């Protein structure tokens, strides 16, 4: 089987390496010789350095797509511009397509899946979510007997590394981000990672696979980690929690939650102890219960491993009759995505108030008037250097619109000194 590779960067180089070094192992598993016959990249010097004379090298991706010497097109360019054109042209030429492009699937996946089906070819994307962790196959195949109830994941290694450093080494957000960039865990422009967009692309795909709903990126609530402080990470730990950027999707009858935001998780949960640039996804099936998937969410060989796994599936002709989104077309049905204000959570709040007699009574009265209980509250000790110490608390489970009303009332108190910090809590029971 002949493979054409568009993009010979980090993941492309890893894909070339795996297919070359593991050729014998792959043949044992497929009965086919799988080889990269063409590589397209605008950086011809880099392509020649990696590929040498083992494949045809070109700067013209369309020539690769149209070549009779290519059966499978692997798109590793990224983005949603020229990469979409490449994928559409490849599918139109009746070539199987493998991609690691989560943004492309989250935004244009419905169109591309329809085109693949029309041309009776495979559109595979295991590497698009969580790098080397086979979460797509787990949801679509391994857990196919289950009704999935929820999927929760740490699916962005950059933000997980930053939060780990803020906790373990007492670093500020800015210092931890700079360190992540120096180590190659964060891009020069880290916006998509730190603002939660990358994780939102991925949870959009997982929600569709889990619940049989259309891919719906525009409905995801997205909140990044840029406003988190080391103080809140320390206070959360005092209360027995860790803060992680979680991607969350849950289903309740005809309503779906679809959200990405910083979240307090009890410190004894396995997912709360996933540190550094690692990823982890927790899936709750109605029969199997909770299952956890852990591993490297990025990197040349980890992501390339998932790319090659898709190529192997195509060689085995194993996936042509497996629905691309896990459900047959007529059973992919729209569900209402809950507005974030209607989602029920527990909440962590941090208040900065002028310390005075009766302050705590005023605060608890506001909660009582809104029929909300406080599960835990800490008023830091007054000291010579800190006459107005912080107050932080955990609420009972309530709708977000109610906590927003409470925050508005608290911020209107004359003793209030600053915006109240709000972070959602997930017990993951």
C-alpha positions in Angstrom: 0.0 0.0 0.0 1.5 3.3 -1.1 1.3 6.3 1.2 1.7 10.0 0.3 2.7 12.3 3.1 1.8 16.0 3.0 4.0 17.7 5.7 7.3 16.4 6.9 7.5 18.3 10.1 7.4 16.9 13.7 4.6 14.4 13.2 5.4 13.8 9.5 9.0 12.9 10.4 7.7 10.6 13.1 5.4 8.9 10.7 8.1 8.3 8.2 10.4 6.9 11.0 7.8 4.5 12.3 6.8 3.1 8.9 10.5 2.6 8.1 11.8 1.2 11.4 8.7 -0.9 12.2 8.2 -2.1 8.6 8.6 -5.8 9.5 6.3 -5.6 12.6 3.6 -3.8 10.5 3.9 -6.4 7.7 3.3 -9.2 10.3 0.1 -7.4 11.4 -1.3 -6.5 7.9 0.2 -8.9 5.4 1.0 -5.8 3.3 4.1 -3.8 2.6 3.2 -0.2 3.5 5.6 2.4 2.2 5.8 6.1 1.8 6.2 6.7 -1.9 5.8 10.5 -2.0 6.4 13.4 0.3 5.2 16.9 -0.3 6.5 19.9 1.7 7.5 23.5 0.9 10.7 22.9 2.8 12.4 20.7 0.3 15.8 20.8 2.2 14.2 19.4 5.3 12.3 16.8 3.3 15.5 15.6 1.6 17.3 15.4 4.9 14.6 13.1 6.4 13.5 11.1 3.4 16.8 11.0 1.4 16.2 9.0 -1.7 13.6 6.7 -0.3 10.6 8.5 -1.7 9.7 11.1 -4.4 9.9 14.6 -2.9 7.9 17.5 -4.2 6.7 20.9 -3.1 3.4 20.4 -5.0 0.9 18.7 -2.7 -1.7 18.5 -5.5 0.7 16.5 -7.6 1.0 14.0 -4.8 -2.8 13.8 -4.4 -3.3 13.1 -8.1 -0.5 10.6 -8.4 -1.3 7.0 -9.3 1.6 6.2 -7.0 -0.4 7.1 -3.9 -3.3 5.1 -2.3 -3.5 6.9 1.0 -3.0 10.6 1.6 -1.7 11.6 5.1 -2.4 15.3 5.8 -0.1 16.8 8.5 -0.1 20.4 7.5 -2.5 21.6 10.2 -4.9 24.6 10.3 -8.2 24.9 8.4 -7.1 26.7 5.2 -5.0 24.9 2.6 -5.3 21.6 4.5 -9.0 21.5 3.9 -8.4 22.0 0.2 -5.9 19.1 0.2 -8.3 16.8 2.1 -11.3 17.6 -0.2 -9.2 17.0 -3.3 -7.8 13.7 -2.0 -11.3 12.4 -1.0 -12.6 13.6 -4.4 -9.8 11.6 -6.1 -11.0 8.5 -4.1 -8.0 8.4 -1.9 -8.2 7.3 1.7 -7.2 10.2 4.0 -5.5 10.1 7.4 -5.1 13.4 9.4 -4.0 14.6 12.8 -5.8 17.9 12.3 -8.3 18.4 15.2 -9.3 22.0 14.1 -10.1 20.8 10.6 -12.4 18.0 12.0 -14.0 20.2 14.7 -14.9 22.9 12.2 -15.4 21.0 8.9 -15.7 17.4 9.9 -19.3 16.9 8.9 -18.6 18.0 5.3 -15.4 15.9 5.0 -17.1 12.8 6.4 -20.0 13.1 3.9 -17.5 13.4 1.1 -15.5 10.3 2.2 -18.7 8.3 2.4 -19.8 9.5 -1.1 -16.5 8.3 -2.5 -16.5 5.1 -0.5 -13.1 5.9 1.1 -11.9 6.1 4.7 -11.4 9.4 6.5 -9.4 8.6 9.7 -8.3 10.9 12.5 -7.2 8.9 15.6 -4.2 11.3 16.0 -6.4 14.4 16.2 -7.2 13.8 19.9 -4.7 13.1 22.7 -1.8 12.1 20.5 -0.8 8.5 21.1 -3.8 7.7 23.3 -6.2 5.6 21.2 -9.3 7.3 22.6 -11.1 7.5 19.2 -11.0 3.7 18.8 -11.9 3.3 22.5 -15.1 5.3 22.1 -16.0 4.1 18.6 -15.1 0.4 19.0 -14.0 -0.7 22.4 -16.9 0.9 24.3 -19.5 0.4 21.5 -21.7 -1.8 23.8 -22.1 1.1 26.2 -24.3 4.1 26.5 -21.6 6.8 27.2 -22.7 9.1 30.1 -19.8 11.5 30.2 -16.3 12.1 29.0 -13.9 14.3 30.9 -10.3 14.9 29.9 -7.0 16.7 30.3 -6.4 16.9 26.6 -3.9 19.8 26.3 -0.4 19.0 27.5 0.8 22.6 27.4 -1.7 23.8 30.0 -1.3 20.8 32.1 2.5 21.4 32.2 1.9 25.0 33.2 -0.5 24.2 36.0 1.8 21.5 37.3 4.7 23.9 37.5 2.5 26.5 39.2 1.6 23.9 41.8 4.9 22.0 42.3 7.4 24.8 41.9 5.3 27.8 43.0 5.8 29.5 39.6 3.6 32.3 38.3 1.6 31.7 35.2 3.9 33.9 33.0 7.1 32.2 34.3 5.6 28.7 33.8 4.4 29.6 30.3 7.9 30.9 29.3 9.5 27.7 30.7 7.0 25.6 28.7 8.0 27.5 25.5 11.7 27.0 26.2 11.2 23.3 26.6 9.1 23.0 23.4 5.8 22.2 25.2 4.2 25.5 24.1 4.3 27.3 20.7 5.7 30.8 20.3 2.1 31.9 20.0 0.4 29.7 22.7 -3.1 31.3 22.4 -5.0 28.2 21.2 -3.5 26.2 24.1 -3.8 28.6 27.0 -7.2 30.0 26.0 -8.7 26.5 25.8 -9.4 26.5 22.1 -7.2 23.4 21.3 -9.0 21.4 24.1 -12.4 22.6 22.7 -11.6 21.3 19.2 -10.9 17.9 20.8 -13.9 17.6 23.1 -16.1 18.6 20.2 -14.9 15.5 18.4 -15.2 13.3 21.5 -18.8 14.5 22.2 -19.9 13.5 18.7 -18.4 10.0 19.1 -19.7 9.6 22.6 -23.3 10.7 22.1 -24.0 10.5 18.3 -24.5 14.2 17.9 -23.3 16.4 15.0 -19.9 18.0 15.4 -20.7 21.4 16.9 -17.6 23.4 17.8 -19.5 26.7 17.9 -21.5 25.5 20.9 -18.5 24.8 23.2 -18.1 27.0 26.3 -14.4 27.9 26.4 -12.4 29.4 29.2 -8.6 29.2 29.4 -6.1 29.4 32.3 -4.6 32.8 31.8 -6.5 34.3 34.8 -5.4 31.6 37.2 -3.1 32.6 40.0 -0.7 30.6 42.1 -2.7 31.7 45.1 -5.8 29.9 43.9 -3.8 26.7 43.2 -2.5 26.8 46.8 -6.0 27.5 48.3 -7.5 24.7 46.3 -4.9 22.4 47.7 -5.8 23.5 51.2 -9.3 22.4 50.5 -8.2 19.0 49.1 -8.4 19.8 45.4 -6.1 20.2 42.4 -6.8 22.6 39.5 -6.8 21.3 36.0 -8.0 22.6 32.6 -10.7 20.0 31.9 -12.6 19.4 28.7 -16.1 18.1 29.8 -19.0 16.7 27.9 -22.0 15.0 29.6 -25.4 13.9 28.3 -28.8 14.0 30.1 -31.6 12.8 27.9 -31.8 15.3 25.1 -29.4 17.8 26.6 -25.6 17.9 26.3 -23.0 19.8 28.3 -20.0 20.8 26.2 -17.4 22.9 28.0 -13.7 23.6 28.6 -12.5 25.5 31.7 -10.2 25.4 34.8 -11.7 22.9 37.3 -11.1 21.9 40.9 -10.9 18.1 41.2 -10.5 16.1 44.4 -6.9 15.3 44.9 -7.5 11.6 45.4 -8.9 11.2 41.8 -6.5 9.6 39.4 -7.0 12.3 36.8 -6.1 15.0 39.4 -2.6 13.4 39.6 -1.8 13.6 35.9 1.1 16.0 35.7 3.5 17.6 33.3 2.6 17.5 29.6 0.7 14.2 29.9 -2.9 13.7 28.8 -5.7 11.6 30.4 -9.3 11.0 29.4 -11.9 9.5 31.8 -15.0 7.9 30.1 -18.1 6.7 32.0 -20.1 4.0 30.2 -23.3 2.8 31.7 -22.1 -0.9 31.7 -18.4 -0.7 32.1 -18.3 2.2 34.5 -15.4 4.7 34.5 -12.4 3.9 32.3 -9.2 6.0 32.2 -6.9 6.5 29.2 -3.5 8.0 29.9 -0.4 8.8 27.9 1.5 11.3 25.8 -0.8 13.7 24.2 1.7 15.2 21.8 5.2 14.7 20.3 6.6 13.3 17.1 6.5 9.5 17.9 3.4 9.5 20.1 1.2 11.3 17.6 2.8 9.5 14.6 2.0 6.2 16.3 -1.8 7.1 16.0 -1.3 8.2 12.4 0.3 4.9 11.5 -2.4 2.9 13.4 -5.0 4.5 11.1 -2.9 3.6 8.1 -2.7 0.0 9.3 -6.5 -0.1 9.7 -6.8 1.0 6.1 -4.4 -1.7 5.0 -6.5 -4.2 6.9 -9.6 -2.8 5.3 -10.9 -2.9 8.9 -12.6 0.4 9.2 -14.5 0.9 5.9 -17.8 -0.3 7.5 -17.3 1.3 10.9 -19.1 4.6 11.0 -16.7 7.5 11.1 -18.4 9.1 14.1 -19.3 5.8 15.7 -23.1 6.0 14.9 -24.8 5.2 11.6 -25.8 8.3 9.8 -29.5 8.3 10.5 -28.8 8.0 14.2 -26.6 11.1 14.5 -29.2 13.4 16.0 -29.0 16.9 17.3 -29.3 17.5 21.0 -29.6 20.8 22.8 -26.2 22.0 24.1 -26.8 23.6 27.5 -25.8 27.2 27.9 -23.1 27.5 30.5 -25.5 29.5 32.8 -27.8 26.4 33.0 -25.0 23.9 33.9 -25.0 22.7 37.5 -21.7 22.7 39.4 -20.1 23.2 42.7 -18.0 26.4 42.8 -14.8 27.6 44.4 -14.9 31.3 45.1 -12.1 33.6 46.4 -13.2 36.9 47.9 -11.0 39.9 48.7 -12.9 41.9 51.4 -12.0 44.6 54.0 -12.0 42.7 57.3 -14.6 44.0 59.7 -17.0 42.7 62.4 -20.0 40.9 60.9 -18.5 40.4 57.5 -18.9 36.6 57.5 -22.5 37.0 58.6 -23.2 39.3 55.6 -21.6 36.8 53.2 -23.4 33.7 54.5 -26.7 35.7 54.5 -26.4 36.3 50.8 -25.9 32.6 50.2 -28.8 31.7 52.4 -31.1 34.2 50.7 -30.3 32.4 47.4 -30.9 29.0 49.0 -27.3 27.9 48.5 -25.2 26.2 51.1 -21.5 26.6 51.7 -19.8 23.2 51.9 -16.4 24.6 53.1 -15.1 28.1 53.9 -11.7 29.4 55.1 -11.0 32.9 56.3 -7.2 33.3 56.3 -5.7 34.5 59.6 -5.2 38.2 60.1 -1.6 39.2 60.4 0.4 42.5 60.6 1.3 42.2 56.9 -2.2 41.2 55.8 -5.0 43.0 57.6 -7.6 42.0 55.0 -7.0 38.3 54.4 -8.6 36.3 51.7 -11.8 34.3 52.1 -12.2 31.2 50.0 -15.1 28.7 49.9 -16.8 25.8 48.1 -20.5 25.9 47.4 -23.1 23.2 47.0 -24.1 22.2 43.5 -26.1 24.9 41.8 -26.8 26.4 38.4 -24.2 28.9 37.1 -26.7 31.7 36.8 -27.4 31.5 40.5 -23.8 31.7 41.5 -23.4 34.6 39.1 -26.2 36.4 40.9 -24.6 35.7 44.3 -21.2 37.0 43.0 -22.9 40.2 41.8 -24.5 40.7 45.3 -21.1 40.0 47.0 -19.3 42.4 44.8 -21.8 45.1 45.6 -20.9 45.0 49.3 -19.0 48.1 50.4 -16.3 45.8 51.9 -15.5 44.2 48.6 -12.1 45.2 47.2 -11.8 43.2 43.9 -13.4 40.9 41.4 -14.4 37.6 42.9 -12.6 34.6 41.5 -14.8 31.7 40.4 -13.7 28.2 39.4 -16.0 25.3 38.8 -15.6 22.0 40.8 -16.1 18.5 39.4 -16.2 15.6 41.9 -16.0 13.0 39.0 -17.9 10.4 41.0 
